[in-house]
Amino acid sequence: MLGKKLDRLHWMHWLVILLSTILTVLAWKTSKETLDEKVENKFKRESTQIIELVLERMQKYEDALWGGVATINSHDGNIDYVHWRSFAQRLKLEERYPGINGIGVIHNIQKDQLNSYLKLERKQRPNYKIHPAHSEKEYWPITYIIPDDINAKAVGLDMAHETNRYTAAKKARDTGKAQITGPITLVQDSEKTPGFLFYAPFYKGDIPETVEERRKKVVGLVYAPFVFSKLMQGVLNEKNRHISLKVSDQDSVLYNENFQESSRFDNKPLFSKLVSKKVYGRTWTFDMRTNQAFREANVNAQPMIILLGGIVIDSMLFLIFYMMGRSRRKAVEYAELKVKEADEQRMIAANSAKLASLGEMAAGIAHEINNPLAIITGNVRVLLKLLAKEDVKNAKINESAKMIHDTAMRISKIVKGMRYLSRDGSQDEVKAEKVSEILQDVVDLSSEKFKRQSVELSISNSDESLKVDCRKIEISQVLVNLLNNSYDAIKDLETKWIKIEVFQEDQFCVVAVEDSGDQIPEEIKNKLMNPFFTTKPAGEGTGLGLSISKRIIGKHGGKLSLDDKSANTRFLIHLPIHSA
């Protein structure tokens, strides 16, 4: 107990460890907050850059459209297919404008102009037609679109047939500014993914001042079709980005990288941001989230290194203080060890003295008893021979003579057993012994005492051939001690029985000694096998029996234990089985 108190750290030691821990946590927290702020600023910077790149690219596309308007105006507002193709080829769309699907011309045709328009266009393209049919009062057909091979399905398509196309066309006409449509699917897109059209209006002469004049003087639109996914590939290279993007126009999703099937998807993004921007008459919402690439690129072990380093330092401080505490209790431990050794020596000496006294007493008793016993035995044998020779038929005499002989032999056997069991067998040679024979010797010595007190003794042996390597005398002494303890515990009870059970458990022979007494109380179980601990009245027990028995069984490689699962008092002896 004193040793445990000396092990405890002084409050000053705890104070030092506490202050060191607080400094560690503060350093870790400051480092982590600084790093988190740095990473968050990086996300803000990259997300802003994404939007700027998209808007910058849209501006570049708008410049191309106004370039087309200027080209048409240079031809007095009327450009044919050949000149438009020449203009589009000079733009080098794939090289300078990645993401664009083409560039074309849409004319605004009133109903009274339709026949003359078709006649003019069919001079160079006999199969040219406007499609599909609709109920509007005007037409906005695509006259030219370059490159024409991938956009063939769009030639002649009338913008007035569909709401998003038509609405944006009229808005571009009325405002005189570039406009984009709401989400549509391009007729030339085989994958049917979201897209849009980008319009720039052109008029007879300069852009009129009023809406009414613009409606009268509008000639048409220079336009570019876009598949949104191709636009994003042209603007932003996903492989080089650490932010995944989703773009929506109201409830319609135009582009989406934020889906679980993506290899870069992060189920719990470090940062996310929603930004809405006005883009040529529409509102695009940018949903930006960090992905796995962002997480991997911004892994920084500095805060964890600081924390782990602090923990190591605190642990070392604790270890140093603990070792200091241990050094203070070494003297106490040494003293306790010497006291324990002295107790053990006292226990061994007491047991040896007890065995020596018993041995001397047993030898004296045996000498005193054996001489007259030999005379009695000899005379009984002579008597039995005479009775047999004279052919005496008196059964009572024969029976009495035989009883005297058997009793004398039993007394002799008990005396021999007392002499055998009362000597010190610790120096005997270890031999393979049958457990059944050891038990029989012990029971023969104790059975008469049990009979006198009406104690029922029973033996159950599952295997008579079981052998153990042991010093027979020592194992016998342990069993005698257990039987005597059981006898003392139950002799005054109403129900008195003792059961000895022998069985094999794995590689051990188990001898169980159980009596009719109740289970031993919890408060004394842990003390039961301590030297000099006894529950018997003063003068009736030294408290050495179980302690010495445990020591003997331990020396044989076995174990002596109390069976906690039994309702009665039950001790178990485990001894290694002899291997032939």
GUROKE-900814 format. One line per 3 residues: number of its first residue (from 1); their letters; for each residue x, y, z of C-alpha. Coordinates in steps of 0.5 Angstrom, whole numbers, plus 2048, in hexadecimal, padded with zeros to 3 digits. Each point is the difference from the previous one (the first is absolute). Layout:
N
NUM	a	X,Y,Z ~ ...
! end
This chain:
580
1	mlg	800,800,800 ~ 806,805,802 ~ 803,7FE,7F9
4	kkl	7FA,802,7FC ~ 800,807,804 ~ 807,801,7FF
7	drl	7FF,7FE,7F8 ~ 7FB,806,800 ~ 803,807,7FD
10	hwm	800,806,804 ~ 7FB,806,7FE ~ 806,804,7FE
13	hwl	802,7FA,7FA ~ 7F9,800,7FE ~ 800,808,800
16	vil	806,7FF,7FB ~ 7FD,7FB,7FC ~ 7F9,804,7FF
19	lst	804,806,7FE ~ 804,7FC,7FB ~ 7F9,7FD,7FD
22	ilt	7FD,807,800 ~ 806,803,7FC ~ 7FF,7FA,7FB
25	vla	7F9,801,7FF ~ 801,807,7FF ~ 805,7FF,7FB
28	wkt	7FC,7FB,7FC ~ 7FA,804,800 ~ 804,806,7FD
31	ske	803,7FC,7FB ~ 7FA,7FD,7FE ~ 7FC,806,800
34	tld	806,804,7FC ~ 800,7FA,7FB ~ 7F8,7FF,7FF
37	ekv	800,808,7FF ~ 805,7FF,7FA ~ 7FD,7FA,7FD
40	enk	7F9,804,800 ~ 803,806,7FD ~ 803,7FB,7FB
43	fkr	7F9,7FE,7FE ~ 7FD,807,800 ~ 805,802,7FB
46	est	800,7F9,7FC ~ 7F8,801,800 ~ 800,807,7FE
49	qii	805,7FF,7FA ~ 7FB,7FA,7FE ~ 7FB,805,7FF
52	elv	804,805,7FD ~ 803,7FB,7FB ~ 7F9,7FF,7FE
55	ler	7FE,807,7FF ~ 806,802,7FD ~ 7FF,7FA,7FB
58	mqk	7F9,802,7FE ~ 803,807,7FF ~ 804,7FE,7FB
61	yed	7FB,7FC,7FC ~ 7FC,806,800 ~ 805,804,7FD
64	alw	800,7FA,7FB ~ 7F9,802,7FF ~ 801,807,7FF
67	ggv	805,7FF,7FB ~ 7FB,7FC,7FC ~ 7FB,806,800
70	ati	806,805,7FE ~ 801,7FB,7FA ~ 7F9,800,7FE
73	nsh	800,807,801 ~ 806,801,7FB ~ 7FC,7FC,7FB
76	dgn	7FA,805,801 ~ 7FC,7FC,804 ~ 7FF,7FA,7FB
79	idy	806,7FB,800 ~ 7FF,7F9,7FC ~ 802,7F9,802
82	vhw	807,800,7FD ~ 802,807,803 ~ 7FE,7FD,807
85	rsf	804,7FA,800 ~ 806,804,7FE ~ 7FF,804,806
88	aqr	7FF,7FA,805 ~ 806,7FD,7FD ~ 804,806,801
91	lkl	7FE,7FF,808 ~ 803,7FA,801 ~ 7FA,7FE,805
94	eer	804,7F9,802 ~ 806,804,802 ~ 7FE,806,802
97	ypg	7F9,7FF,803 ~ 800,7F9,803 ~ 7F9,7FE,802
100	ing	7FC,803,7FB ~ 7FC,7FC,7FB ~ 800,805,7FA
103	igv	7FE,807,7FE ~ 7FA,801,7FC ~ 7FB,805,7FD
106	ihn	7F9,801,802 ~ 7FB,804,7FC ~ 7FA,803,802
109	iqk	7FB,7FF,7FB ~ 7F9,803,800 ~ 7FA,7FC,7FC
112	dql	800,804,7FA ~ 808,7FF,7FF ~ 800,7F9,801
115	nsy	7FF,7FE,7F9 ~ 805,805,7FD ~ 805,7FD,806
118	lkl	7FF,7F9,7FE ~ 801,801,7F9 ~ 807,804,801
121	erk	803,7FB,805 ~ 7FE,7FA,7FB ~ 804,803,7FA
124	qrp	806,7FD,804 ~ 7FD,7FB,804 ~ 7F9,7FD,7FC
127	nyk	7FF,7FB,806 ~ 7FF,806,805 ~ 7FA,800,805
130	ihp	7FD,803,806 ~ 7FE,7FC,805 ~ 7FC,7FE,805
133	ahs	7F9,803,7FE ~ 7FE,804,806 ~ 7FA,806,801
136	eke	804,806,801 ~ 800,806,7FB ~ 807,800,7FF
139	ywp	806,7FC,7FE ~ 807,7FF,803 ~ 803,7FB,7FC
142	ity	808,7FE,800 ~ 802,802,7F9 ~ 808,7FE,801
145	iip	804,7FC,805 ~ 807,7FF,800 ~ 803,7FA,800
148	ddi	7FA,7FE,7FC ~ 801,7F8,801 ~ 7FF,7FF,807
151	nak	7FB,806,800 ~ 7FC,7FD,7FA ~ 7F9,7FF,804
154	avg	800,807,803 ~ 800,803,7F9 ~ 7F9,803,7FF
157	ldm	7FE,7FF,807 ~ 7FB,805,802 ~ 801,804,807
160	ahe	7F9,801,800 ~ 7FE,7F9,801 ~ 802,800,807
163	tnr	7FF,804,806 ~ 807,801,803 ~ 804,801,7F9
166	yta	7FA,805,7FE ~ 800,804,806 ~ 807,801,800
169	akk	800,802,7F9 ~ 7FB,806,801 ~ 804,802,806
172	ard	806,801,7FC ~ 7FC,804,7FB ~ 7FD,804,805
175	tgk	806,802,804 ~ 805,800,7FA ~ 805,7FC,805
178	aqi	802,7F9,800 ~ 7FC,7FB,803 ~ 800,7F8,802
181	tgp	7FA,7FC,800 ~ 7FD,7FC,806 ~ 802,7F8,800
184	itl	7FF,7FD,7F9 ~ 802,7F9,7FD ~ 804,802,7F9
187	vqd	7FD,7FC,7FA ~ 807,7FE,7FE ~ 802,7FD,807
190	sek	7FF,7F9,800 ~ 801,7FF,807 ~ 7FA,805,802
193	tpg	804,803,805 ~ 7FE,807,803 ~ 803,806,7FB
196	flf	7FE,807,7FE ~ 800,805,7FB ~ 804,807,800
199	yap	7FD,806,7FC ~ 803,806,7FD ~ 7FB,804,7FC
202	fyk	801,804,7FA ~ 7FC,806,7FD ~ 7FF,804,7F9
205	gdi	805,805,802 ~ 803,802,807 ~ 7FC,7FD,806
208	pet	7F9,804,801 ~ 7FF,804,806 ~ 7F9,7FE,802
211	vee	7FD,7F9,801 ~ 7FB,802,7FA ~ 805,801,7FB
214	rrk	804,7FA,802 ~ 7FA,7FC,7FE ~ 7FF,803,7FA
217	kvv	807,800,7FE ~ 803,7F9,802 ~ 803,7FC,7FB
220	glv	802,7FA,804 ~ 805,7FD,805 ~ 807,7FD,800
223	yap	800,7FA,804 ~ 804,7FB,803 ~ 7FD,7F9,803
226	fvf	803,7FD,806 ~ 800,7F9,803 ~ 801,802,807
229	skl	805,7FA,802 ~ 804,802,7FA ~ 800,807,802
232	mqg	803,7FF,807 ~ 805,7FB,7FD ~ 803,806,7FC
235	vln	800,805,806 ~ 802,7FB,806 ~ 804,7FA,800
238	ekn	7FD,7FC,805 ~ 806,7FC,801 ~ 804,806,802
241	rhi	7FA,802,805 ~ 800,7FF,807 ~ 7F8,803,800
244	slk	7FA,7FC,7FD ~ 7FB,804,7FD ~ 7F9,800,7FF
247	vsd	7FC,805,7FC ~ 7F9,801,800 ~ 7FB,805,7FC
250	qds	7FA,800,805 ~ 7FE,7F9,801 ~ 804,7FD,7FA
253	vly	806,7FD,801 ~ 805,803,7FA ~ 806,7FC,803
256	nen	802,7FC,806 ~ 806,7FD,802 ~ 7FE,7FF,807
259	fqe	7FD,7F9,800 ~ 802,7FA,804 ~ 802,7FB,7FA
262	ssr	806,805,7FF ~ 807,7FE,802 ~ 801,807,802
265	fdn	7FA,801,804 ~ 801,801,808 ~ 7FA,7FE,804
268	kpl	802,805,805 ~ 803,806,7FD ~ 804,805,804
271	fsk	7FD,806,7FD ~ 7FA,802,7FB ~ 7FD,806,7FD
274	lvs	7FA,802,7FC ~ 801,806,7FC ~ 7FB,803,7FB
277	kkv	802,804,7FA ~ 7FC,804,7FB ~ 802,7FD,7F9
280	ygr	7FE,804,7FA ~ 7F8,800,802 ~ 800,7F9,804
283	twt	802,7FF,807 ~ 805,7FA,801 ~ 801,7FD,807
286	fdm	807,7FD,801 ~ 801,7FB,806 ~ 807,7FF,801
289	rtn	803,7FB,805 ~ 807,7FD,802 ~ 801,7F9,7FD
292	qaf	805,7FA,802 ~ 805,804,7FC ~ 800,806,804
295	rea	800,7FC,807 ~ 806,7FC,7FD ~ 804,806,7FE
298	nvn	7FE,804,807 ~ 802,7FA,804 ~ 805,804,805
301	aqp	803,7FC,806 ~ 802,806,804 ~ 7FB,800,805
304	mii	800,7F9,802 ~ 808,800,800 ~ 7FF,806,805
307	llg	7FB,7FC,804 ~ 803,7F9,800 ~ 807,804,802
310	giv	7FC,803,806 ~ 7FD,7F9,802 ~ 807,7FD,800
313	ids	803,805,804 ~ 7FA,800,805 ~ 801,7F8,800
316	mlf	808,801,801 ~ 7FE,805,806 ~ 7FB,7FB,803
319	lif	805,7FB,7FF ~ 806,804,804 ~ 7FB,802,805
322	ymm	7FE,7F8,801 ~ 807,7FE,800 ~ 801,805,806
325	grs	7FA,7FD,803 ~ 803,7F9,7FF ~ 807,801,803
328	rrk	7FC,803,806 ~ 7FD,7FA,802 ~ 806,7FB,7FE
331	ave	802,800,807 ~ 7F8,7FE,803 ~ 800,7FB,7FA
334	yae	806,7FD,803 ~ 7FE,800,807 ~ 7F9,7FC,7FE
337	lkv	804,7FB,7FC ~ 804,7FE,806 ~ 7FA,800,804
340	kea	7FD,7FB,7FB ~ 806,7FC,800 ~ 801,800,807
343	deq	7F8,7FD,801 ~ 801,7FB,7FA ~ 807,7FD,804
346	rmi	7FC,801,807 ~ 7FA,7FC,7FC ~ 805,7FA,7FD
349	aan	803,800,807 ~ 7FA,7FF,804 ~ 7FD,7FB,7FB
352	sak	807,7FC,800 ~ 800,800,808 ~ 7F9,7FE,800
355	las	802,7FA,7FB ~ 806,7FE,804 ~ 7FC,800,807
358	lge	7FA,7FC,7FC ~ 805,7FB,7FE ~ 804,7FF,807
361	maa	7F9,800,803 ~ 7FE,7FB,7FA ~ 806,7FC,801
364	gia	7FF,7FF,808 ~ 7F9,7FE,7FF ~ 801,7FB,7FB
367	hei	806,7FD,804 ~ 7FB,800,806 ~ 7FB,7FD,7FC
370	nnp	803,7FB,7FB ~ 803,7FC,806 ~ 7FA,7FE,803
373	lai	7FC,800,7FA ~ 805,7FB,7FD ~ 7FF,7FC,806
376	itg	7F9,800,7FF ~ 800,7FF,7F9 ~ 805,7FA,801
379	nvr	7FB,7FD,805 ~ 7FA,801,7FC ~ 803,7FC,7FA
382	vll	802,7FA,805 ~ 7F9,800,802 ~ 7FD,800,7F9
385	kll	805,7FA,7FE ~ 7FE,7FC,807 ~ 7F9,802,7FE
388	ake	800,7FD,7F9 ~ 805,7FA,802 ~ 7FB,7FE,806
391	dvk	7FA,801,7FB ~ 7FC,804,805 ~ 7F9,802,7FD
394	nak	7FE,805,805 ~ 7FF,806,7FB ~ 800,805,805
397	ine	807,7FF,802 ~ 803,800,7F9 ~ 7FC,806,7FE
400	sak	803,804,807 ~ 807,7FD,7FE ~ 800,803,7F9
403	mih	7FD,806,802 ~ 806,801,805 ~ 805,7FE,7FB
406	dta	7FD,805,7FB ~ 800,806,805 ~ 807,7FF,802
409	mri	802,800,7F8 ~ 7FC,807,800 ~ 803,803,806
412	ski	807,7FE,7FD ~ 7FE,803,7F9 ~ 7FE,806,803
415	vkg	806,801,804 ~ 805,7FF,7FA ~ 7FC,805,7FD
418	mry	801,805,805 ~ 807,7FF,800 ~ 800,801,7F9
421	lsr	7FC,806,7FF ~ 803,804,806 ~ 807,800,7FD
424	dgs	803,805,7FB ~ 800,7FE,7F9 ~ 802,806,7FD
427	qde	807,7FD,7FE ~ 7FD,7FA,7FD ~ 801,7FE,7F9
430	vka	7FA,802,7FB ~ 7FD,7F9,7FD ~ 7FA,7FE,7FC
433	ekv	7FA,7FF,805 ~ 7F9,7FD,800 ~ 7FB,805,802
436	sei	7FB,7FB,802 ~ 806,7FD,805 ~ 802,806,803
439	lqd	7F8,801,802 ~ 7FF,7FA,803 ~ 806,801,804
442	vvd	7FD,806,803 ~ 7F9,7FE,800 ~ 803,7FA,804
445	lss	803,804,805 ~ 7FA,805,801 ~ 7FA,7FB,7FF
448	ekf	7FF,7FE,807 ~ 800,807,803 ~ 7FA,802,7FB
451	krq	7FC,7FA,802 ~ 800,802,807 ~ 7FD,807,7FE
454	sve	7FB,7FD,7FB ~ 804,803,7FA ~ 7FE,7FD,7FA
457	lsi	806,7FF,7FC ~ 800,7FF,7F8 ~ 805,7FF,7FA
460	sns	7FE,801,7F9 ~ 806,7FE,7FB ~ 7FF,800,7F9
463	des	807,7FD,7FE ~ 803,7FB,805 ~ 806,800,7FC
466	lkv	802,808,800 ~ 807,801,802 ~ 804,807,802
469	dcr	807,801,801 ~ 801,802,808 ~ 803,7FF,807
472	kie	7FA,7FB,802 ~ 801,802,808 ~ 7FF,808,7FE
475	isq	7FA,7FF,7FC ~ 7FD,7FB,805 ~ 801,806,805
478	vlv	7FC,805,7FC ~ 7FA,7FB,800 ~ 801,7FE,807
481	nll	800,808,801 ~ 7FA,801,7FC ~ 7FC,7FA,803
484	nns	801,803,807 ~ 7FE,807,7FE ~ 7FA,7FD,7FE
487	yda	7FF,7FC,806 ~ 801,806,804 ~ 7FB,804,7FC
490	ikd	7FA,7FB,800 ~ 801,7FC,806 ~ 7FA,804,804
493	let	7FB,800,7FA ~ 7FA,7FC,7FF ~ 802,7FE,7F9
496	kwi	807,7FD,800 ~ 803,7FE,7FA ~ 807,800,7FC
499	kie	801,7FE,7F9 ~ 806,7FF,7FC ~ 800,800,7F9
502	vfq	806,7FF,7FB ~ 7FF,801,7F8 ~ 804,803,7FA
505	edq	800,807,7FE ~ 805,801,7FA ~ 807,7FE,802
508	fcv	7FE,800,807 ~ 7FE,7FB,805 ~ 7FB,804,805
511	vav	7FE,7FE,807 ~ 7FA,803,803 ~ 7FF,800,807
514	eds	7F9,803,802 ~ 7FC,800,806 ~ 7F9,801,803
517	gdq	802,807,803 ~ 7FE,807,7FC ~ 804,803,7FB
520	ipe	805,804,804 ~ 7FE,808,801 ~ 803,805,7FB
523	eik	804,804,805 ~ 804,7FA,802 ~ 801,7FD,7F9
526	nkl	806,804,7FE ~ 804,7FF,807 ~ 7FE,7F9,800
529	mnp	807,7FD,7FE ~ 804,806,803 ~ 805,7FD,806
532	fft	7FE,800,807 ~ 7F9,802,7FE ~ 7FB,7FB,803
535	tkp	7F8,801,801 ~ 801,7FA,806 ~ 7FF,802,807
538	age	807,802,804 ~ 804,7FA,801 ~ 7FD,7FC,7FB
541	gtg	803,802,7FA ~ 807,803,7FE ~ 7FD,803,7F9
544	lgl	806,7FC,7FC ~ 7FC,7FA,7FD ~ 7FD,803,7FA
547	sis	807,805,7FF ~ 804,7FA,800 ~ 7FC,7FB,7FC
550	kri	7FF,806,7FB ~ 808,800,800 ~ 801,7F9,7FF
553	igk	7FB,7FF,7FA ~ 803,806,7FD ~ 807,7FD,800
556	hgg	7FD,7FA,7FD ~ 7FE,804,7FA ~ 7F9,800,802
559	kls	7FB,805,803 ~ 7FB,800,807 ~ 7FA,804,7FF
562	ldd	7F9,801,803 ~ 7FB,7FF,7FB ~ 7FB,806,800
565	ksa	7FB,7FD,7FC ~ 7FE,7FA,805 ~ 7FA,802,805
568	ntr	804,7FC,806 ~ 808,800,802 ~ 804,7FD,7FA
571	fli	807,800,7FF ~ 804,7FE,7FA ~ 807,7FD,7FF
574	hlp	802,800,7F9 ~ 806,7FC,7FE ~ 804,7FF,7FA
577	ihs	7FE,7F9,7FD ~ 806,7FB,800 ~ 802,7FF,7F8
580	a	803,7F9,7FF
! end
